[in-house]
Amino acid sequence: MKIVVLAGGTSTERDVSIVSGTGICSALRQKNHQAILVDVFCGLENVDWADPFPESYDVEEAVSYIRSFNRHIEELKKSRKEFFGPNVLELCKKADFVFLGLHGSNGEDGRLQAVFDLMGIPYTGTGYLSSAMAMDKGVTKAMFQMRGVPTPGGKAMKKKDRVETPQELGLDFPVVVKTCCGGSSIGVYIVDNQADYTKALDGAFTYENEVVVEEFVEGTEYTVAVVDGKAYPVVQIVPVQGFYDYENKYKPGAVKETCPAPISEELTRRLQEYAVEGYHALEMESYGRLDFIVTKDEKIYCLEANTLPGMTPTSLIPQEAAVLGMDYPTLCEELIRVSMKKKYE
């Protein structure tokens, strides 16, 4: 297949996306697909339109080209209104399929998916509406509550309606303050006093105009991928110190990830069932990943859903797939297969 792997973009998760896209493109090349890696925002200036999906292709050269924009990305964002870079849509229209290696705003929030739906471009992952709901943690929380999926109590708050104490929201310390639409735990704060709460609001509002304040639940983190409506093995996530923030997620050795999780069959079953329920509550398609926290007395809380979760070779979903005997290149093909189903159903 002729495949465009879209990565990069303008979100705070740009760097992670480039790593995901690099791994995906290399894996699909190993499977003999004519895959090319394209930065959705920076695009490609010089395209050989006679052969845009060549048999021979240097992935590392493409990565170097994409990374060359990193130093100037903020200036580019200010100087250009268009999200799609040069030749991006033209290449996507010529491809058989587009693999979305994007994370965060503009790539994961449904807007790109809506454009592709209108243009008839097939892509990996869920559609525009589910993407938008899952991206917004306030909406996600409301949908979980409506469908009986347990989730920490809390409320969304806009900057113009800023509430200066958690007590006014019906919460007591400690609480979690996080951006509504951020990812990779960027803009997430755990606070146990008023001074830190004020600082957390200030920090979160520098990223977005809406935040979620919710009760802090102490426990162990788990995550479960759902692919084509079926739950994958559970991963247990234990930070060496602190919590599972951006630094710990991507710093080697900072987190111990165990798959399958060393828990009882009963707890495994419950986590997988809630993962599937959360997936359906947000009307997700194809695949996604749901994150949980479990207390000492085994109360389960679903924290959020990811419609385009990390897809580096060592990310969580590849770890889960490996337990099922599926290597990384095969997983990439499987995600294309289940995503193509929605086009023909």
C-alpha positions as CSV (number, residue, x, y, z in Angstrom):
1,M,0.0,0.0,0.0
2,K,1.0,3.6,-0.6
3,I,0.8,5.1,2.9
4,V,1.4,8.6,4.3
5,V,2.5,8.6,7.9
6,L,1.6,12.0,9.4
7,A,3.6,13.2,12.4
8,G,4.9,16.4,14.0
9,G,2.4,19.2,14.0
10,T,2.0,22.1,16.3
11,S,1.0,20.6,19.6
12,T,3.0,20.3,22.8
13,E,3.4,16.6,21.9
14,R,5.2,17.3,18.6
15,D,8.5,15.6,19.7
16,V,6.7,12.5,20.8
17,S,4.7,12.4,17.6
18,I,7.9,12.5,15.5
19,V,9.2,9.5,17.4
20,S,5.9,7.7,16.9
21,G,5.9,8.5,13.2
22,T,9.4,7.4,12.7
23,G,8.8,4.0,14.2
24,I,5.5,3.6,12.3
25,C,7.1,4.5,8.9
26,S,10.1,2.2,9.5
27,A,7.8,-0.7,10.5
28,L,5.5,-0.3,7.5
29,R,8.6,-0.2,5.3
30,Q,9.7,-3.5,6.8
31,K,6.3,-4.9,5.8
32,N,7.0,-3.7,2.2
33,H,4.6,-0.9,2.2
34,Q,5.5,2.3,0.3
35,A,5.3,4.5,3.3
36,I,6.6,8.1,3.6
37,L,6.9,10.2,6.7
38,V,5.4,13.7,6.4
39,D,5.2,16.6,9.0
40,V,1.5,17.6,8.8
41,F,2.4,21.3,9.6
42,C,5.7,21.7,7.8
43,G,4.9,19.6,4.8
44,L,7.2,18.8,1.9
45,E,8.5,21.5,-0.5
46,N,9.9,19.3,-3.2
47,V,7.9,16.3,-4.2
48,D,8.6,14.0,-7.1
49,W,5.1,13.7,-8.3
50,A,6.1,11.1,-10.8
51,D,7.0,8.8,-7.9
52,P,5.8,10.3,-4.6
53,F,5.8,6.9,-2.9
54,P,9.2,5.4,-3.9
55,E,10.2,1.8,-3.4
56,S,13.5,3.0,-2.0
57,Y,13.2,5.6,0.9
58,D,15.4,6.9,3.6
59,V,13.3,7.3,6.8
60,E,16.2,8.9,8.8
61,E,16.6,11.5,6.1
62,A,12.9,12.3,6.3
63,V,13.2,12.6,10.1
64,S,16.2,15.0,9.8
65,Y,14.2,17.1,7.5
66,I,11.2,17.3,9.9
67,R,13.4,18.0,12.9
68,S,15.1,20.9,11.0
69,F,11.9,22.9,11.5
70,N,11.9,22.4,15.3
71,R,14.0,25.5,16.0
72,H,11.6,27.7,14.0
73,I,8.3,26.1,14.7
74,E,6.9,28.9,16.9
75,E,7.8,31.5,14.3
76,L,6.1,29.4,11.6
77,K,3.0,29.1,13.8
78,K,2.8,32.9,14.1
79,S,3.5,33.6,10.4
80,R,1.1,31.1,8.9
81,K,-2.6,30.6,9.4
82,E,-3.0,27.3,7.5
83,F,-2.5,24.1,9.6
84,F,-1.7,21.8,6.6
85,G,1.8,22.3,5.3
86,P,2.9,22.4,1.6
87,N,1.7,19.4,-0.4
88,V,0.3,17.5,2.6
89,L,-3.3,17.2,1.5
90,E,-2.2,16.4,-2.1
91,L,0.0,13.5,-0.9
92,C,-2.7,12.2,1.4
93,K,-5.2,12.2,-1.5
94,K,-2.8,10.2,-3.6
95,A,-2.1,7.7,-0.8
96,D,-4.1,4.5,-0.3
97,F,-4.2,5.2,3.4
98,V,-3.0,7.7,6.0
99,F,-1.5,6.6,9.3
100,L,-1.9,9.2,12.0
101,G,1.1,9.4,14.2
102,L,-0.1,12.7,15.6
103,H,-0.8,13.5,19.3
104,G,-2.5,16.4,20.9
105,S,-4.3,19.4,19.5
106,N,-5.1,19.6,15.8
107,G,-4.1,16.0,15.2
108,E,-6.1,14.2,17.9
109,D,-9.0,16.5,18.6
110,G,-11.2,15.7,15.6
111,R,-10.6,18.7,13.3
112,L,-8.1,16.9,11.0
113,Q,-10.4,13.8,11.0
114,A,-13.3,16.0,9.9
115,V,-11.3,17.4,7.0
116,F,-10.3,13.9,5.9
117,D,-13.8,12.7,6.2
118,L,-15.0,15.5,3.9
119,M,-12.2,14.7,1.4
120,G,-12.7,11.0,1.5
121,I,-9.2,10.3,2.8
122,P,-9.0,7.1,4.9
123,Y,-7.0,7.2,8.1
124,T,-6.2,5.3,11.3
125,G,-8.2,5.7,14.4
126,T,-11.6,7.0,15.4
127,G,-13.7,9.6,13.7
128,Y,-14.0,13.4,14.3
129,L,-16.8,13.4,16.9
130,S,-15.4,10.7,19.2
131,S,-11.9,12.3,18.8
132,A,-13.3,15.6,19.9
133,M,-15.1,14.1,22.9
134,A,-12.1,12.1,24.1
135,M,-9.7,15.0,23.7
136,D,-11.8,17.1,26.1
137,K,-11.4,15.7,29.6
138,G,-14.5,17.5,30.8
139,V,-16.7,16.0,28.1
140,T,-15.0,12.6,28.7
141,K,-15.8,12.7,32.4
142,A,-19.5,13.6,31.6
143,M,-19.8,10.7,29.1
144,F,-18.2,8.3,31.5
145,Q,-20.6,9.4,34.3
146,M,-23.6,9.0,31.9
147,R,-22.6,5.4,31.0
148,G,-21.7,4.3,34.5
149,V,-17.9,4.2,34.0
150,P,-16.3,5.1,37.3
151,T,-14.2,8.3,37.2
152,P,-12.9,10.7,39.8
153,G,-15.4,13.5,40.8
154,G,-14.6,16.9,39.3
155,K,-15.6,19.7,37.1
156,A,-14.4,21.6,34.1
157,M,-13.7,25.3,34.4
158,K,-13.2,28.1,31.9
159,K,-10.6,30.8,32.4
160,K,-13.3,33.5,32.5
161,D,-15.2,31.5,35.2
162,R,-12.1,30.8,37.3
163,V,-13.0,29.3,40.7
164,E,-10.4,30.2,43.3
165,T,-10.9,27.4,45.8
166,P,-11.7,23.7,45.2
167,Q,-14.3,23.8,48.0
168,E,-16.4,26.0,45.7
169,L,-16.5,23.0,43.3
170,G,-17.5,20.6,46.1
171,L,-13.9,19.2,46.4
172,D,-11.4,19.0,49.2
173,F,-7.6,18.9,49.0
174,P,-5.7,17.1,47.6
175,V,-7.0,17.8,44.0
176,V,-5.7,17.4,40.5
177,V,-5.6,20.4,38.2
178,K,-5.1,19.6,34.5
179,T,-5.7,21.1,31.1
180,C,-8.9,20.0,29.4
181,C,-7.3,19.0,26.1
182,G,-3.6,18.4,26.9
183,G,-1.8,15.1,26.6
184,S,1.3,13.3,27.8
185,S,0.5,14.6,31.3
186,I,1.6,18.1,30.2
187,G,-0.2,20.8,32.4
188,V,-1.1,18.3,35.2
189,Y,-0.7,19.3,38.8
190,I,-1.4,17.5,42.1
191,V,-1.9,20.0,44.9
192,D,-2.7,19.8,48.6
193,N,-3.0,23.4,49.6
194,Q,-4.5,26.7,48.5
195,A,-1.2,28.4,47.5
196,D,-0.3,25.5,45.2
197,Y,-3.8,25.3,43.8
198,T,-3.6,29.0,42.7
199,K,-0.2,28.3,41.1
200,A,-1.6,25.2,39.4
201,L,-4.5,27.1,37.9
202,D,-2.1,29.8,36.7
203,G,0.1,27.1,35.1
204,A,-2.7,25.1,33.5
205,F,-4.3,28.3,32.0
206,T,-1.1,29.1,30.3
207,Y,-1.7,26.1,28.1
208,E,-5.5,26.4,27.5
209,N,-8.5,28.4,28.4
210,E,-10.3,25.5,30.1
211,V,-9.1,23.1,32.9
212,V,-10.5,20.3,34.9
213,V,-10.3,20.1,38.7
214,E,-10.9,16.7,40.1
215,E,-10.5,14.7,43.3
216,F,-7.1,13.2,43.7
217,V,-7.3,9.4,43.9
218,E,-4.3,7.6,45.4
219,G,-3.4,4.3,43.8
220,T,-1.6,2.4,41.1
221,E,-2.0,3.4,37.4
222,Y,-3.0,0.9,34.7
223,T,-3.7,1.2,31.1
224,V,-5.7,-0.9,28.6
225,A,-5.7,-0.7,24.8
226,V,-8.9,-1.5,23.0
227,V,-8.5,-2.6,19.4
228,D,-11.6,-3.3,17.3
229,G,-13.7,-3.4,20.4
230,K,-11.6,-6.0,22.2
231,A,-9.4,-5.3,25.3
232,Y,-5.7,-6.0,25.1
233,P,-3.6,-7.2,28.1
234,V,-3.4,-4.7,31.1
235,V,-0.2,-2.7,31.7
236,Q,0.8,-1.7,35.2
237,I,2.6,1.7,35.5
238,V,4.7,2.4,38.5
239,P,6.9,5.6,38.5
240,V,10.2,5.1,40.3
241,Q,9.5,8.5,42.0
242,G,6.8,11.1,41.7
243,F,3.9,10.5,39.4
244,Y,3.4,9.5,35.7
245,D,4.1,13.0,34.3
246,Y,5.7,14.0,31.0
247,E,9.2,13.7,32.2
248,N,8.7,10.2,33.7
249,K,6.8,9.0,30.6
250,Y,9.7,9.6,28.3
251,K,12.7,9.4,30.6
252,P,14.4,5.9,30.3
253,G,14.2,4.0,33.6
254,A,11.9,6.5,35.3
255,V,8.9,4.2,35.1
256,K,8.4,0.5,35.6
257,E,5.8,-0.8,33.1
258,T,4.7,-4.4,33.5
259,C,2.6,-6.3,31.0
260,P,0.7,-8.3,31.7
261,A,0.0,-6.5,35.0
262,P,0.8,-8.6,38.1
263,I,-2.7,-8.5,39.4
264,S,-5.5,-11.0,39.9
265,E,-7.6,-12.4,37.1
266,E,-10.6,-10.7,38.6
267,L,-9.1,-7.2,38.6
268,T,-7.7,-7.8,35.1
269,R,-11.2,-8.7,33.9
270,R,-12.8,-5.6,35.5
271,L,-10.2,-3.3,34.1
272,Q,-10.7,-4.7,30.6
273,E,-14.5,-4.5,30.9
274,Y,-14.4,-0.9,32.0
275,A,-11.9,-0.2,29.2
276,V,-14.4,-1.5,26.6
277,E,-17.3,0.3,28.3
278,G,-15.3,3.6,28.2
279,Y,-14.4,3.0,24.6
280,H,-18.1,2.6,23.7
281,A,-19.2,5.5,25.9
282,L,-17.1,7.8,23.7
283,E,-18.2,5.9,20.5
284,M,-14.6,5.2,19.7
285,E,-13.7,3.2,16.5
286,S,-10.8,1.1,15.5
287,Y,-8.5,1.5,18.5
288,G,-7.6,3.6,21.5
289,R,-6.2,3.4,25.0
290,L,-7.9,4.0,28.4
291,D,-6.0,5.0,31.5
292,F,-7.0,4.0,35.0
293,I,-6.1,4.3,38.7
294,V,-6.9,1.6,41.2
295,T,-6.9,2.1,44.9
296,K,-5.6,-0.2,47.6
297,D,-9.1,-1.6,48.1
298,E,-9.3,-2.2,44.3
299,K,-11.8,0.6,43.5
300,I,-11.3,1.4,39.8
301,Y,-11.4,4.9,38.3
302,C,-11.1,5.6,34.6
303,L,-9.0,8.8,34.1
304,E,-9.1,9.4,30.4
305,A,-9.2,8.0,26.9
306,N,-6.6,8.4,24.1
307,T,-7.7,8.1,20.5
308,L,-4.2,8.4,19.1
309,P,-2.0,6.9,21.9
310,G,1.7,6.9,21.7
311,M,3.0,4.5,19.0
312,T,6.8,4.5,19.5
313,P,8.2,0.9,19.4
314,T,8.4,0.9,23.2
315,S,5.0,2.6,23.8
316,L,2.2,0.9,25.9
317,I,0.1,-0.5,23.1
318,P,3.1,-2.2,21.4
319,Q,3.9,-3.7,24.8
320,E,0.4,-5.1,25.1
321,A,0.5,-6.4,21.5
322,A,3.8,-8.2,22.2
323,V,2.1,-10.2,25.0
324,L,-0.3,-11.4,22.4
325,G,2.6,-12.5,20.1
326,M,2.3,-9.5,17.8
327,D,5.5,-7.7,16.9
328,Y,5.5,-3.9,16.2
329,P,5.4,-4.0,12.4
330,T,2.5,-6.4,12.6
331,L,0.7,-4.2,15.1
332,C,1.0,-1.3,12.7
333,E,-0.6,-3.3,10.0
334,E,-3.3,-4.5,12.3
335,L,-4.2,-0.9,13.2
336,I,-4.6,-0.1,9.5
337,R,-6.7,-3.2,9.0
338,V,-9.2,-2.3,11.8
339,S,-9.3,1.3,10.7
340,M,-10.2,0.3,7.2
341,K,-13.2,-1.6,8.5
342,K,-15.0,1.7,9.4
343,K,-14.6,2.9,5.7
344,Y,-16.4,-0.2,4.4
345,E,-19.0,-0.9,7.1
